């Protein structure tokens, strides 16, 4: 991995070198502050004040130079516009070509300016993160609050490029007009993407998107896959192109889809199945949650296993899922709740989602990775919707020999058959990537960038090793100035890298998964008690909830995420989740279907929006060291979400000790408490999410 100090030097435009952030000086200052505080020569107040002044000077230098360059570009474009206006009635092909080349040259200079801004923006984020790790996160909180929210903010000039956007718009409009000078009246303002758009405009748009965090549906959906990215990482494109195999990617996505179907296909019938075996209806919480309990452990060994192979864990996963679903189905005739739970536990032990996501990171070319990540999330959402819907088709009751097939057992038999077919398909068609063949399996240094639900690239050099380039090595992470850039392979090492902002975002992820699981897992019991819904009604309701995932992400990805900051969407979504939970409570007013459906819809949709925003912010505030090793950031986030599901399902089962009339409120109270605490925690770290 290329260190930021070295990358900054290599990327600098020579004639602009003096106007870049002096990252080396800032690092030395932070190290000197640390020593001064340790020996008692200075106090924290002096350090905060002095470092603030130093940052102000650096940002002012960057912004004034930026404004100067914007002025030069604006004057240049104004001259070109006058020239174009004078000759508008006599533009020949030669003159058009000359003007286009001049506009393209201006576009190339704008790209240089955007690269200058991007490098400085990354440097500012990194030095603030480094300072927080040495002295506590409150400095960034103070600095961003006082600088970014000030009416004369220089900090906003670096991160929100309105002026540069106007220059880019002028270049785009004039190039489009010159291209269609023979009578076309189509404007860039009428059609965002013109059919023959100049390549330099595409480059400018991509650069502006990186700076402004502008996004679209695919990008927003891809964030749910949470593929951690270093802002300066270099993709080993050729090597990844050699690993890519379309059928193998398709098999990974099929595994993702089948696993989500497997998770939710039993939800509409779990309470009836439990009662048919002599248990209480609320034991469905344990039945549903058993899969998540086992997944807490399976995520760890699959994360480690995928360092050496992809096909081996996928084959093992499929075989375990065939056995688990078979036991789940046989429990009815064996009249054993224990066999039922063992079957679900085995299904959880077969969770290979970490392998599915890891394959996207390591083996899919960068140009296709966004689509593959969105495909992963779409497969998950489709599986969530199809699972309950399929349960509606299994309203049959017949026997073959001594084996019973009914709405309780058919989901198990159907999934066992599906996984058996998948296993055969896997063995025939999956192609193990060359870099992970047995001869190279001992390297074990491939970066694991994966997390539950969420896009980006590995952080390794060509030899698969992380390097620290001389004394300029980026030491954003603890002890990295001593050369410690090893992957995080212990839970304690990972915990030490969790800043307050990261902990809060993991807690928010826990909260949203807890709220979603409560809504889904207790739906059969609640609707059966209050509304006497049949299995078919519950299946249709849950399927409709699952189908909201993609439309909601289209709206947020294409519109809301471009109108508001991610931290604003985060807080707003948390508040909506809280409102949904409050509306779900059964008070003195008789509980009605509209109240239940509306409150569940608000909670589920808000949690879905929250998930994408939360994982995007989590990847931004998380240490780059947590992108590698067994206990990477992806695994930590997965464990947080899985643990939330386990506790939520346990809450439903424990609440079964109360009467059915108190079950709803008993399960909602913990959700409300956790949600309120998540909102408070977010408010305390709000400015550190800048």
C-alpha positions in Angstrom: 0.0 0.0 0.0 1.4 3.4 -1.0 1.8 5.7 1.9 0.1 9.1 1.7 3.3 11.1 2.2 4.9 9.4 -0.8 1.7 9.5 -2.9 1.3 13.2 -2.2 4.9 13.9 -3.4 4.4 11.8 -6.5 1.1 13.3 -7.4 2.0 17.0 -7.0 2.1 19.3 -10.0 5.6 20.6 -9.8 4.8 24.3 -10.4 2.1 24.1 -7.7 4.1 22.3 -5.1 4.3 25.1 -2.6 0.5 25.4 -2.5 -0.2 21.8 -1.4 -0.9 21.0 2.2 2.4 20.6 4.0 1.6 17.1 5.3 5.1 16.4 6.5 5.1 19.5 8.7 1.7 18.6 10.1 2.9 15.1 11.0 6.0 16.5 12.7 3.9 18.9 14.6 1.6 16.2 15.9 4.5 14.0 17.0 6.1 17.1 18.7 2.8 17.8 20.5 2.7 14.2 21.7 6.2 14.5 23.2 5.6 17.9 24.7 2.4 16.7 26.5 4.2 13.5 27.7 7.0 15.5 29.4 4.6 18.2 30.6 6.1 21.0 28.5 2.7 22.0 27.1 -1.0 21.5 27.9 -3.9 20.4 25.7 -5.2 24.0 25.3 -2.0 25.2 23.8 -1.8 22.2 21.5 -5.4 22.7 20.3 -4.9 26.4 19.6 -1.6 26.0 17.9 -2.7 23.2 15.7 -5.9 25.0 14.8 -3.9 28.1 13.7 -1.6 25.8 11.6 -4.5 24.2 9.9 -6.1 27.5 9.2 -3.0 28.8 7.5 -2.7 25.6 5.4 -6.3 25.7 4.3 -6.2 29.5 3.6 -3.1 28.9 1.4 -4.9 26.1 -0.5 -8.2 28.1 -0.9 -6.6 31.3 -2.1 -4.6 29.5 -4.7 -7.7 27.6 -5.7 -9.7 30.8 -6.2 -6.8 32.3 -8.2 -6.8 29.3 -10.6 -10.6 29.4 -10.8 -10.3 33.1 -11.8 -7.7 32.3 -14.5 -9.9 29.6 -15.9 -13.0 31.8 -15.8 -11.2 34.6 -17.7 -9.9 32.1 -20.2 -13.4 30.7 -20.8 -14.8 34.2 -21.0 -12.4 35.0 -23.9 -13.3 31.7 -25.6 -17.0 32.6 -25.3 -16.4 36.0 -26.9 -14.5 34.4 -29.7 -17.2 31.9 -30.2 -19.9 34.6 -30.1 -18.2 36.8 -32.7 -17.8 33.9 -35.1 -21.1 32.1 -34.3 -22.5 32.9 -37.8 -19.4 31.8 -39.7 -18.1 28.8 -37.8 -16.5 26.4 -40.3 -15.4 22.9 -39.4 -11.8 24.0 -39.0 -12.7 26.8 -36.6 -15.0 24.5 -34.7 -12.3 22.0 -34.2 -9.9 24.7 -33.0 -12.4 26.0 -30.4 -13.2 22.5 -29.3 -9.5 21.8 -28.7 -9.2 25.0 -26.7 -12.2 24.0 -24.5 -10.7 20.6 -24.1 -7.4 22.1 -23.0 -9.3 24.2 -20.5 -11.0 21.0 -19.3 -7.7 19.3 -18.9 -6.5 22.2 -16.7 -9.6 22.0 -14.7 -8.9 18.3 -14.1 -5.4 19.2 -12.8 -7.1 21.7 -10.4 -9.6 19.0 -9.3 -6.7 16.6 -8.6 -5.0 19.3 -6.6 -8.2 19.8 -4.5 -8.7 16.1 -4.0 -5.2 15.5 -2.7 -5.5 18.3 -0.3 -9.0 17.2 0.9 -7.6 13.7 1.5 -4.6 15.2 3.4 -6.9 17.3 5.6 -9.0 14.2 6.5 -6.0 12.1 7.2 -4.3 14.7 9.4 -7.5 15.3 11.4 -7.9 11.6 11.8 -4.3 11.2 13.0 -4.6 14.1 15.5 -7.8 12.5 16.9 -6.1 9.2 17.4 -3.4 10.9 19.4 -5.4 13.3 21.5 -9.1 12.3 21.3 -11.8 12.8 18.7 -13.1 16.1 20.1 -10.6 18.2 18.1 -12.2 17.3 14.8 -15.6 17.9 16.4 -14.4 21.3 17.5 -12.6 22.3 14.4 -15.3 21.2 11.9 -18.1 22.8 14.0 -16.3 26.2 14.2 -14.9 26.3 10.7 -17.3 24.4 8.5 -20.4 26.1 10.0 -19.0 29.6 9.8 -20.4 32.0 7.2 -16.9 32.7 5.9 -15.8 29.1 5.9 -12.6 28.2 4.1 -13.0 24.6 4.9 -16.2 24.3 2.8 -14.3 25.6 -0.2 -12.1 22.5 -0.2 -15.0 20.0 0.2 -17.9 21.7 -1.6 -16.9 23.0 -5.0 -19.6 25.3 -6.3 -17.2 27.6 -8.2 -15.4 24.7 -9.9 -18.8 23.1 -10.7 -19.7 26.4 -12.5 -16.5 26.3 -14.6 -17.2 22.6 -15.4 -20.7 23.6 -16.5 -19.4 26.3 -18.8 -16.9 23.9 -20.5 -19.6 21.2 -20.8 -22.2 23.5 -22.3 -19.9 25.1 -24.9 -18.4 21.8 -26.0 -21.9 20.3 -26.5 -22.9 23.4 -28.4 -19.9 23.2 -30.7 -20.5 19.6 -31.3 -24.1 20.2 -32.3 -23.5 23.6 -34.0 -25.5 22.5 -37.1 -28.9 23.2 -35.9 -29.4 21.1 -32.7 -31.3 22.8 -29.9 -30.6 20.2 -27.2 -28.9 21.7 -24.1 -27.0 20.0 -21.3 -29.6 21.5 -19.0 -32.4 19.7 -20.9 -30.6 16.4 -21.1 -28.1 15.5 -18.5 -26.3 12.9 -20.6 -25.9 13.9 -24.2 -25.4 11.1 -26.7 -22.0 12.3 -27.9 -20.5 13.7 -24.8 -16.8 14.6 -24.9 -14.5 12.3 -22.9 -13.0 15.2 -21.0 -16.5 16.0 -19.6 -16.9 12.4 -18.3 -13.5 12.8 -16.5 -14.5 16.1 -15.0 -17.8 14.6 -13.8 -16.1 11.7 -12.2 -13.6 14.0 -10.4 -16.4 16.3 -9.2 -18.3 13.3 -7.8 -15.3 12.1 -5.8 -15.0 15.6 -4.3 -18.6 16.3 -3.6 -19.7 12.7 -2.7 -22.3 13.0 -5.4 -23.8 9.6 -6.1 -26.3 7.6 -8.0 -28.4 4.5 -7.5 -25.7 2.0 -8.3 -23.1 3.7 -6.0 -25.6 4.1 -3.1 -26.7 0.4 -3.5 -23.1 -0.7 -3.7 -22.4 1.0 -0.4 -24.5 -1.6 1.3 -21.8 -4.1 0.4 -19.3 -2.0 2.5 -16.1 -2.7 0.6 -13.6 -0.6 2.4 -11.4 1.6 0.4 -8.2 3.5 1.0 -8.6 6.9 -0.7 -5.3 6.5 -2.4 -5.2 2.8 -3.1 -4.0 1.6 -6.5 -5.9 -1.2 -8.1 -3.9 -4.2 -9.4 -6.1 -4.1 -12.4 -4.3 -6.6 -14.7 -4.1 -9.3 -12.0 -7.8 -8.9 -11.1 -8.8 -9.1 -14.7 -7.0 -12.4 -14.9 -8.9 -13.7 -11.9 -12.3 -12.6 -13.2 -14.7 -15.3 -14.3 -18.3 -14.4 -15.0 -19.8 -17.7 -14.1 -18.0 -17.8 -10.8 -19.3 -14.3 -10.0 -22.8 -15.5 -10.9 -22.4 -18.5 -8.6 -21.4 -16.1 -5.8 -24.5 -14.0 -6.3 -26.7 -17.1 -6.5 -25.3 -18.2 -3.2 -26.2 -14.8 -1.7 -29.7 -15.0 -3.1 -30.3 -18.5 -1.8 -29.0 -17.8 1.6 -31.3 -14.8 2.1 -34.3 -16.9 0.8 -33.2 -19.6 3.3 -33.1 -17.1 6.2 -36.6 -15.6 5.6 -38.6 -18.5 4.0 -39.5 -19.9 7.5 -40.6 -16.6 9.0 -44.3 -16.9 8.1 -44.5 -20.5 9.4 -42.0 -20.7 12.3 -44.6 -20.1 15.0 -47.0 -22.8 13.7 -44.1 -25.2 13.3 -43.0 -24.6 16.9 -46.5 -25.1 18.3 -46.9 -28.4 16.3 -43.8 -29.7 18.2 -45.2 -28.7 21.5 -43.4 -25.4 22.1 -44.9 -21.9 22.5 -45.4 -19.7 19.4 -42.8 -17.2 20.6 -40.1 -19.9 20.4 -40.2 -18.9 16.7 -37.7 -16.2 17.9 -35.2 -18.9 18.8 -35.9 -20.9 15.6 -35.4 -17.8 13.4 -32.5 -16.5 15.5 -30.6 -19.9 15.6 -29.3 -19.2 12.1 -27.9 -15.8 13.2 -26.3 -17.3 16.4 -24.3 -19.8 14.3 -23.4 -17.0 11.8 -21.6 -15.1 14.5 -19.0 -17.9 14.5 -19.2 -18.9 10.8 -18.3 -15.4 9.7 -14.9 -15.7 11.4 -13.8 -19.0 10.0 -15.1 -18.2 6.5 -13.3 -14.9 6.6 -10.1 -16.7 7.4 -10.7 -19.6 5.0 -11.3 -17.2 2.1 -7.6 -16.1 2.4 -6.7 -19.5 0.9 -9.6 -20.6 -1.3 -13.0 -19.7 -2.6 -14.4 -23.0 -3.9 -13.6 -25.0 -0.7 -15.7 -22.8 1.7 -18.5 -22.5 -0.9 -18.7 -26.3 -1.3 -18.6 -26.8 2.5 -21.2 -24.1 3.0 -23.6 -25.7 0.4 -23.2 -29.2 1.9 -23.9 -28.0 5.4 -27.0 -26.1 4.2 -28.3 -29.2 2.5 -27.9 -31.2 5.8 -29.3 -28.3 7.9 -32.4 -27.8 5.8 -33.0 -31.6 5.7 -32.9 -31.8 9.5 -35.2 -28.8 9.7 -37.8 -30.6 7.6 -37.4 -34.0 9.3 -38.0 -32.5 12.7 -41.8 -32.6 12.1 -41.9 -36.4 11.7 -39.3 -36.9 14.4 -41.4 -34.6 16.7 -38.3 -33.0 18.0 -37.8 -29.3 18.6 -34.1 -30.1 19.2 -33.7 -31.4 15.7 -35.4 -28.3 14.4 -33.0 -26.0 16.2 -29.9 -28.1 15.2 -31.1 -27.8 11.6 -31.2 -24.0 11.8 -27.9 -23.8 13.6 -26.3 -25.8 10.7 -27.8 -23.5 8.2 -26.2 -20.6 10.1 -22.8 -22.4 10.1 -23.1 -22.6 6.3 -23.3 -18.8 5.9 -20.7 -18.0 3.2 -21.7 -14.4 2.7 -18.2 -13.2 3.6 -16.8 -15.4 0.8 -19.4 -14.0 -1.6 -18.5 -10.4 -0.8 -14.8 -11.1 -0.7 -14.9 -12.6 -4.2 -16.3 -9.2 -5.5 -13.4 -7.3 -4.0 -10.5 -9.6 -5.0 -11.6 -11.0 -8.4 -13.9 -8.5 -10.1 -12.3 -5.7 -12.2 -12.7 -2.2 -10.9 -14.8 -1.2 -13.9 -17.4 -3.9 -13.0 -17.0 -3.8 -9.2 -19.8 -1.2 -8.6 -22.2 -3.2 -10.7 -21.2 -6.4 -8.9 -21.6 -4.8 -5.5 -25.0 -3.6 -6.4 -25.8 -7.0 -7.7 -24.8 -8.5 -4.4 -27.1 -6.2 -2.5 -29.9 -6.6 -5.0 -29.6 -10.4 -4.7 -29.9 -10.1 -0.9 -33.0 -7.8 -1.2 -34.6 -10.1 -3.7 -33.9 -13.1 -1.5 -35.5 -11.3 1.5 -38.6 -10.6 -0.6 -38.8 -14.0 -2.2 -38.3 -16.0 1.0 -41.7 -15.2 2.6 -43.4 -15.1 -0.8 -42.3 -18.7 -1.6 -43.8 -19.8 1.8 -47.2 -18.8 0.4 -46.8 -21.5 -2.4 -46.2 -24.3 0.1 -49.8 -24.6 1.3 -49.9 -28.4 0.6 -50.3 -31.4 2.9 -49.3 -34.9 1.8 -47.1 -37.8 2.7 -44.6 -39.9 0.8 -44.0 -43.1 2.8 -43.5 -41.8 6.3 -42.3 -38.3 5.5 -44.8 -35.4 5.8 -44.8 -32.5 3.3 -46.8 -29.5 4.5 -46.4 -25.7 4.9 -44.1 -26.2 7.8 -41.7 -28.8 6.3 -41.8 -27.9 2.6 -39.6 -24.8 3.1 -36.9 -27.1 4.5 -37.2 -29.6 1.7 -37.3 -27.0 -1.0 -34.1 -25.3 0.3 -32.3 -28.6 0.7 -33.1 -29.4 -3.0 -32.1 -25.9 -4.1 -28.7 -26.1 -2.3 -28.1 -29.6 -3.7 -28.6 -28.3 -7.2 -26.4 -25.3 -6.5 -23.7 -27.6 -5.1 -23.6 -29.6 -8.4 -23.6 -26.4 -10.4 -20.8 -25.0 -8.2 -18.5 -28.1 -8.6 -19.0 -28.1 -12.4 -18.7 -24.4 -13.2 -16.8 -22.5 -10.5 -13.2 -21.5 -11.4 -10.8 -20.9 -8.6 -8.8 -17.7 -9.2 -5.2 -18.3 -10.1 -3.7 -16.3 -7.3 -5.5 -18.5 -4.8 -4.6 -21.9 -6.2 -2.9 -24.2 -3.6 0.7 -23.3 -4.7 0.1 -19.7 -3.6 -2.3 -20.4 -0.8 0.3 -19.8 1.9 0.6 -16.1 1.0 -2.6 -15.4 2.9 -2.1 -11.6 2.6 -5.0 -10.8 0.3 -7.1 -8.0 1.7 -10.5 -8.8 3.1 -12.7 -5.8 2.5 -16.1 -7.2 3.2 -19.1 -6.4 5.4 -22.7 -7.2 6.0 -25.0 -5.7 3.3 -23.1 -2.2 0.6 -17.6 -0.5 -3.0 -14.2 -0.4 -3.6 -10.7 -2.0 -4.2 -8.0 -4.0 -2.4 -5.1 -2.2 -0.7 -2.2 -4.4 -1.6 0.8 -3.9 -3.8 1.7 -6.3 -6.6 3.5 -8.7 -4.3 0.6 -8.9 -1.9 2.5 -7.1 0.9 2.0 -3.8 2.6 4.9 -1.4 2.5 5.9 1.7 4.4 7.8 4.1 2.2 10.7 5.7 4.2 10.0 8.1 7.0 7.2 9.7 5.0 5.0 6.6 5.6 1.4 7.5 6.5 1.0 6.8 10.1 -2.6 7.6 10.5 -3.0 4.3 12.4 -1.7 3.7 15.8 2.0 2.7 15.9 2.2 2.8 12.1 5.1 5.2 12.4 7.0 2.3 13.8 6.3 0.3 10.7 3.4 -1.7 12.1 1.1 -2.1 9.1 0.3 -5.7 9.7 -3.2 -7.1 9.1 -5.5 -7.1 12.1 -5.7 -10.8 13.2 -6.9 -10.5 16.8 -10.0 -9.0 18.3 -8.1 -6.9 20.7 -6.0 -5.3 18.0 -9.1 -4.5 16.1 -10.8 -3.0 19.2 -7.8 -0.7 19.8 -8.3 0.8 16.4 -12.0 1.7 17.0 -12.4 5.5 17.5 -15.5 6.9 19.2 -16.9 7.7 15.7 -16.4 4.1 14.5 -18.0 2.7 17.7 -21.0 4.9 17.3 -21.5 3.9 13.7 -21.2 0.2 14.7 -23.8 0.8 17.4 -26.1 2.5 14.8 -25.7 -0.5 12.6 -26.6 -2.7 15.5 -29.7 -0.6 16.2 -31.1 -0.7 12.7 -30.6 -4.5 12.4 -32.2 -5.0 15.8 -35.2 -2.8 14.8 -35.6 -4.6 11.4 -35.4 -8.1 13.0 -38.1 -7.2 15.6 -40.4 -6.1 12.8 -39.8 -9.2 10.7 -39.4 -12.0 13.2 -42.4 -11.2 15.4 -44.8 -10.4 12.5 -46.5 -13.8 12.5 -47.2 -13.8 16.2 -48.4 -10.2 16.3 -50.6 -10.3 13.3 -52.0 -13.7 14.4 -53.0 -12.3 17.8 -54.4 -8.9 16.7 -55.7 -9.5 13.2 -55.9 -13.3 12.9 -53.8 -13.2 9.7 -53.1 -16.4 7.9 -49.7 -17.6 6.8 -50.5 -16.3 3.3 -51.3 -12.8 4.6 -48.0 -12.7 6.6 -46.1 -14.0 3.6 -47.5 -11.3 1.3 -46.9 -8.5 3.8 -43.2 -9.5 4.4 -42.7 -9.9 0.6 -44.0 -6.4 0.1 -41.6 -5.0 2.8 -38.7 -6.7 1.0 -39.7 -5.3 -2.3 -39.4 -1.7 -1.0 -35.6 -2.1 -0.8 -34.7 -1.3 -4.4 -37.2 1.6 -5.0 -36.2 3.3 -1.8 -32.5 3.0 -2.7 -33.2 4.4 -6.2 -34.8 7.5 -4.5 -32.1 8.0 -2.0 -29.2 7.2 -4.3 -30.4 9.4 -7.2 -31.9 12.3 -5.3 -31.6 12.6 -1.5 -27.9 11.7 -1.3 -27.1 14.6 -3.7 -29.2 17.1 -1.8 -28.1 16.4 1.7 -24.9 15.4 3.5 -24.7 11.7 4.6 -24.5 12.7 8.2 -27.8 14.6 7.8 -29.4 11.6 6.2 -28.0 9.4 9.0 -29.6 11.5 11.7 -32.9 12.0 9.9 -33.2 8.2 9.2 -32.5 7.4 12.9 -35.3 9.8 13.9 -37.7 8.2 11.4 -36.8 4.7 12.8 -37.6 6.1 16.2 -40.9 7.5 15.0 -41.8 4.1 13.4 -41.1 2.3 16.7 -43.2 4.8 18.7 -46.1 4.4 16.3 -46.0 0.6 16.7 -46.9 0.6 20.4 -50.2 -0.7 21.4 -51.8 2.0 23.6 -55.3 2.5 24.9 -56.6 2.8 21.3 -57.5 -0.5 19.7 -54.7 -1.8 17.5 -55.5 -1.6 13.9 -54.1 -3.0 10.6 -53.3 0.5 9.2 -51.4 1.4 12.4 -49.4 -1.8 12.2 -48.7 -1.7 8.5 -47.7 2.0 8.4 -45.5 1.8 11.5 -43.7 -1.4 10.2 -43.3 0.2 6.8 -41.8 3.4 8.3 -39.4 1.5 10.5 -38.3 -0.9 7.8 -37.8 1.7 5.1 -36.0 4.2 7.4 -33.7 1.4 8.6 -33.0 0.4 5.0 -32.0 4.0 4.1 -30.0 4.2 7.3 -28.1 1.1 6.4 -26.6 2.5 3.2 -25.7 5.9 4.7 -24.3 4.2 7.9 -22.1 1.8 6.1 -20.8 4.6 3.8 -19.9 6.7 6.8 -18.4 3.7 8.6 -16.0 3.0 5.7 -15.0 6.7 5.8 -14.2 6.9 9.5 -12.7 3.4 9.9 -9.0 3.0 10.1 -7.4 1.7 6.8 -5.7 -1.1 8.9 -9.1 -2.6 9.4 -9.4 -3.3 5.7 -7.1 -6.3 6.1 -6.7 -9.4 8.2 -9.2 -11.8 9.6 -10.8 -9.3 12.1 -11.3 -6.6 9.4 -13.8 -3.8 9.5 -16.2 -5.8 7.4 -16.2 -8.7 9.8 -16.7 -6.3 12.8 -19.7 -4.8 11.1 -21.1 -8.2 10.1 -20.8 -9.3 13.7 -22.5 -6.2 15.0 -25.5 -6.8 12.7 -25.6 -10.6 13.4 -25.4 -10.0 17.1 -28.3 -7.5 16.8 -30.4 -10.2 15.1 -29.6 -12.8 17.8 -30.5 -10.4 20.6 -33.7 -9.3 18.9 -34.8 -12.9 18.3 -33.9 -13.7 22.0 -36.0 -10.7 23.1 -39.0 -12.1 21.2 -38.7 -15.5 22.9 -38.2 -14.1 26.4 -41.2 -11.8 25.9 -43.2 -15.0 25.4 -43.3 -15.3 29.2 -45.7 -12.3 29.2 -49.2 -12.6 27.8 -49.8 -12.2 24.1 -51.4 -8.8 24.8 -48.1 -7.5 26.2 -45.7 -9.1 23.7 -45.7 -6.2 21.2 -44.8 -3.5 23.8 -42.3 -5.7 25.6 -40.3 -6.2 22.3 -40.6 -2.5 21.3 -39.4 -1.0 24.5 -35.7 -2.3 24.0 -35.9 -1.1 20.4 -36.9 2.4 21.4 -34.3 2.6 24.2 -31.5 1.5 21.8 -32.7 3.9 19.1 -32.8 6.9 21.4 -29.3 6.1 22.6 -28.1 5.8 19.0 -29.5 9.2 18.2 -27.8 10.8 21.2 -24.5 9.1 20.4 -24.8 10.3 16.8 -25.3 13.9 18.0 -22.2 13.7 20.1 -20.0 12.6 17.1 -21.9 14.5 14.4 -19.1 16.9 13.5 -16.5 14.1 13.4 -18.5 12.6 10.4 -17.5 15.5 8.2 
